[in-house]
């Protein structure tokens, strides 16, 4: 596919008054649509996971699947209409505001990502239905059709962030734009963390691998989002958005009845089972906002500080909190959801409410793992800061 993109401008090349812009036109409808689609997809995924844990039986057009594919349709349809409108009804204006694709179409960069993501998601639907018919229930989260679906959702949510970045960079940064960016960025963060649930669940929070993976995700995205938002508490806003999406989904799902419909049923349940309590990444995010706001050093040193703060503060809050979530009777309620359980597991499983010994690292192993996490986190934060500069430079 041939895409023509004019040489990019950096934010330093554009005077501040130009970026603030004189444009106060109404935001295009597709910006709202792709933001809603980002939220639909992650809520659908969280609902689908709970559906599997609570009911088990899964149909092609189950309610969670409908919500997920509705997100794909929203993003693909509205972005596609926007591309056609730009290409055939406002072609002259689009030469200055969009990139040229295949010599015919004019599209924003974010719209392209959303369209590609929507196509991948909708392609995965019949593929997943065939997969279940041929092989039965999935035994892993990332089966081939689920991998295609996950890639499509990530592309879609990333495209929403890129689409909104364009308007953050080229017109007055109205509060609604920042809110839409927080929704899309938080949805993307939720998606990545959800894909890594197997390695970052409560029972692994005393293993250094948890901090390595949590740091990769958090430091690869939060600094970029913070720079793009240009807010005093940008990373905190995205981290809080992540917390609210996960927590509200957990709290609301538990209010609805659900019963297993697929054997073996070893634990009797009567309502939807919630997912893990969200990570407390809002704590290191607040400290990282302070570093980006006050430090005048280069990005290399900033990245090191971001990594040290993220790993250190996440360890300080998550290590003791994991003990409360897993072992304390005080966490087995609607708010924390630690009593949630898959109906196909024994209710008296030996490690349901205590740590598996192999997941508790020794002091030496933990220190070594944390140093590795800081090193990996520094690299991810360095990339993220560069990525944030790129998002700030998007004009098309």
Number of C-alpha atoms within 10 A of each C-alpha: 6 8 14 13 12 11 6 12 13 14 17 9 9 14 10 11 10 13 18 16 14 11 12 11 8 6 12 11 11 21 24 18 19 33 28 20 30 32 23 21 29 28 23 21 20 21 24 21 18 25 23 18 24 28 23 21 14 18 11 14 12 12 14 23 19 15 22 25 23 18 28 28 20 23 32 28 18 20 28 18 12 19 22 16 16 21 21 13 11 12 17 12 12 21 15 12 17 22 20 20 18 10 11 10 18 29 24 24 21 25 25 24 25 34 25 19 27 31 19 22 30 19 15 22 19 13 16 19 16 14 18 16 10 9 9 10 13 12 8 9 15 13 13 14 22 19 16 20 26 23 16 25 31 24 24 35 33 22 27 34 30 29 28 25 26 20 22 25 24 21 17 18 18 11 9 11 19 21 16 19 25 27 24 29 30 30 30 27 25 23 23 17 20 21 15 15 15 14 19 21 18 24 23 22 24 22 21 24 20 24 29 22 18 24 27 19 19 25 28 23 25 29 27 25 29 25 24 27 25 15 15 15 19 24 34 24 26 29 26 19 22 27 21 14 19 23 21 12 19 25 19 12 20 20 13 11 12 18 17 24 13 14 11 10 17 14 15 15 19 13 18 27 30 31 26 19 19 19 22 17 25 21 18 26 29 20 19 27 22 15 17 21 14 8 12 10 11 8 17 15 14 20 26 19 20 29 28 22 20 29 23 16 19 22 19 13 15 19 17 12 17 20 18 18 23 20 17 14 12 11 16 17 11 15 14 20 20 25 16 21 20 22 24 17 14 14 13 10 9 10 12 17 19 14 19 12 9 10 15 16 17 13 9 9 12 17 13 12 19 24 15 16 26 24 17 19 31 26 18 24 30 24 20 24 25 16 19 20 17 19 25 25 22 23 24 23
